[in-house]
């Protein structure tokens, strides 16, 4: 009887997709005056895959209340990386995986500025 090895194949496929994903590069102008980004954005974490910590970057065109949360593949929230107001501009936060097991995780930003809300989710892979 032939055994099927679905999970290892799925994990390899997810790892390959994450490794080949392109991270967008941003260029900063150094003119002496800070220019706020034109739009909200959430960048791909770096490094990815990571162990034991990674950096998440995001941009805000205006000051906003920002929440960044991490969920496992089943949708269970496993960490809150940030829940605080931030000024307009480019920001980074560190996520330390602590005692989390290896696997695929999702990080989601929700930024609220007045009546406007920006939300985006990206994936990251923890390897131990």
C-alpha positions in Angstrom: 0.0 0.0 0.0 1.4 3.4 -1.0 1.5 6.1 1.6 0.8 9.7 0.6 3.0 12.4 2.1 0.8 15.4 1.7 2.0 17.5 4.6 5.7 17.6 3.8 4.9 18.4 0.2 2.6 21.3 1.3 5.2 22.6 3.7 7.9 22.5 1.0 5.6 24.3 -1.4 4.9 27.0 1.2 8.6 27.4 2.0 9.4 27.7 -1.6 6.7 30.3 -2.1 7.9 32.4 0.9 11.5 32.2 -0.1 10.8 33.3 -3.7 8.5 36.1 -2.7 9.9 39.5 -3.5 10.3 42.1 -0.8 9.7 45.6 -2.1 12.6 47.9 -1.6 12.0 51.5 -0.5 14.3 54.4 -1.1 14.5 57.3 1.3 15.2 60.8 0.2 17.6 62.8 2.3 16.7 66.4 1.6 16.6 67.6 5.2 12.8 67.5 5.5 10.9 64.3 6.2 8.2 63.5 3.7 5.3 61.3 4.8 4.5 58.3 2.7 1.7 58.8 0.1 -0.2 55.7 1.3 -0.6 53.1 4.0 1.6 50.0 3.4 2.7 46.8 5.1 6.0 45.3 4.0 7.1 41.7 3.9 8.9 40.8 7.1 12.7 40.4 7.0 14.3 37.9 7.2 11.7 35.3 6.1 12.0 32.5 7.0 13.2 33.6 10.4 14.5 32.3 13.7 14.0 33.5 16.4 13.0 37.1 15.5 12.1 39.2 12.4 11.4 42.8 11.5 8.1 44.1 10.2 8.0 47.5 8.5 5.0 49.6 7.7 4.2 53.1 6.4 1.5 55.6 7.5 0.6 58.7 5.5 -1.1 60.2 8.6 -0.9 59.6 12.3 -3.0 56.5 13.2 -3.8 53.9 15.9 -1.9 50.8 14.8 -2.4 47.2 15.8 -0.2 44.3 14.5 -1.2 40.8 15.5 0.2 37.4 14.6 -2.0 34.3 14.0 -1.2 30.7 13.4 -2.4 28.7 10.4 -5.7 27.9 12.2 -6.5 31.6 12.7 -5.7 31.6 16.4 -4.1 34.8 17.6 -0.7 34.0 19.1 0.8 37.4 19.7 0.2 41.1 19.6 3.3 42.8 18.2 2.0 46.4 18.5 -1.1 48.2 19.7 -0.3 51.9 20.0 -0.6 55.2 18.2 2.1 56.1 15.7 2.9 59.3 13.8 3.0 59.6 10.0 6.1 58.0 8.5 7.9 54.8 8.1 8.1 52.5 11.1 9.6 49.1 12.0 8.8 46.7 14.9 10.5 43.5 16.0 8.6 40.2 16.4 10.2 37.6 18.6 8.7 34.1 18.2 9.5 33.1 21.7 8.2 29.6 22.4 6.1 29.3 19.2 6.7 26.1 17.2 8.0 26.2 13.6 5.4 26.8 11.0 3.5 29.3 8.9 2.1 32.4 10.6 0.2 35.4 9.4 0.7 39.0 10.6 -2.0 41.6 10.2 -1.9 45.4 10.5 -5.0 47.4 11.3 -4.3 51.2 11.2 -7.2 53.5 12.1 -7.0 57.3 11.3 -10.3 59.0 11.9 -13.0 57.4 9.7 -10.3 55.6 7.6 -9.1 52.1 8.3 -6.3 50.3 6.6 -5.9 46.5 7.0 -3.5 44.1 5.3 -2.2 40.6 6.1 1.0 38.9 5.1 2.6 35.5 5.8 5.8 34.5 7.4 7.6 31.3 8.2 9.3 30.5 11.5 12.0 27.8 11.3 13.7 26.3 14.4 
